[in-house]
């Protein structure tokens, strides 16, 4: 055979080989693309099936053409036809690869929203006045440790630190049921306990409690240790999605995380400042929304005997404790939860282009880095992320305090929903996806998250075919109650608590259960209104109620007054016109009076500074003494007692304590 003939034969064989390579590569990328498309279950099923069918048919066409061409390989080939086939295969491979990588990226981001791992960190601390500065100095000491052997940062990691540093050789471990008692005993500095194992965020948990504001500088960290653990090993609620289809009515709990971290990776426990319980019925597009006050006096599910306390105190014992507490109190299963930190809210608001809010007054607070103060001015405006955070966080300057903040947080949520409904830009969608993947944690599975597409689609299609501005009907709920000073046996001092009205709780539960289709919905067939006044939707749970208000009696043990409490009492007695506590409602509890109205010259920056014994609370700037302040017919001090139901509360103000 001539040299030219050999070259021609070689070219034919090479053409056949390359055709097979491109064909097999086309089939491979087609298979991966179809697999990725199947992951988008419940999203545009018809389009997905058509797309998968088209990709499969094209791959089959390439296979058939390659077989035919190779059978005719010995004949004179149509080089132009071969070239066109190569071009089409190349473009097809790029298309399938693009589909594969795009869906893989999006699915991966969505999958990372449900965090699989959590980083826990524990610190060994002593008082700053203690001479110990390093681990070798921890000798002949009593070290407090949580007795719960399932607690990662309270027991598991601390015990690893004990073994690694041989701390049991020359020290004694003292078991505690709670962090609060540990901290109180440490501050007593009487030898009960000399050092403690506490979570790394202990300062944030305690620095809002009167007497513990400077806990970060009052204590010294001797050693720290962090450990990454599977979330499934440390929490049942955080990994147990209900499995309920999002086509059925469901509940979701939104929780704010007081964290300045860029990524929500460490053990993220809601501090109780943002607790929004939502029920949603995708069939009717009806929702209920309840902001739960941080000081709500409820049974804490994970405490022995389910002792009643502030709901925010459940936060120190993990997400499971918080969710179980809310479920049991409101008699409603929580199907899903979502946590978001400060940075996440800022980035999410910025990603949607800001939120439109009507700001009623000037508000100022620190930024998401806690570095500098940011203020917002009154008026209807578009708030960027940092300014939206101010609106959502501030309560000290609001007339109705924590209740006002709860309403602001609901406004931010609704404003975000409105902006997300308007998104049409791919890059904007990717910014939102990046934000939520880093700063949000949830127990929703990836498939369940994808199912929100159909809900959003129904909302958008309904809004396009309807003249109504709000397609989703949101019924706001309000937890009515009364403010009281109640002795906290763990902190060993009276703290402000908000005791929910039992009738309000019943109405709230009924509204949620109706929306969840757990009970029959009661239609309102008639109502009255005035043409001279704008119609306002009734807020369920707001009352007014004539019954259902409880006066909690809590006698203060004579031998349980702590040094911190005594110091606070002394300061209070020396400052009769001072920054007294301000509570809502007209109740007294034990030997402590509740206050009503503005106390002293300021609407107090501190609440719960009035302590037990015979020291009454301040009312209208007057200090009690042996006679408690008289509020709504209830008195305390040595003339204590109460008659009848307390008067329904006025909007509250002032700053209350937080305790883990």
Secondary structure by P-SEA (a helix, b strand, c coil): ccaaaaaaaaaaaaaaaaaaaaaaaaaaaaaaaaaaaaaccccaaaaaaaaaaaaaaaaaaaaaaaaaaaaacccccaaaaaaaaaaaaaaaaaaaaaaaaaaaaaaaaaaaccccbbbbbbbbccccccccccccccccbbbbbbcccccccccaaaaaaaaaacccccbbbbbbccaaaaaaaaaaccccccccccccccccccccccccccccccccccbbbbbbbccccccccccccccccccccbbbbbbbbccccccccccccccccbbbbbbbccccccbbbbbbbcccccccccccccccccccccccccaaaaaaaaaaaacccccbbbbbcaaaaaaaaaaacbbbbbcccbbbbbcccccbbbbbbcccccccaaaaaaaaccccccccaaaaaaaaaaaaaaaaaaaaaacccaaaaaaaaaaaaccccccccaaaaaaaaaaaaaaaaaaaaccccccbbbbbbbbbbbbbbcccccccbbbbbbbccaaaaaaaaaaaaaaacccbbbbbcbbbbbccccccccccccccccccbbbbbbbbccccccaaaaaaaaaaaacccccccccccccccccbbbbcccccccccccccccccccbbbbccccccccccccccccccccccccccccccccccccbbbbcc
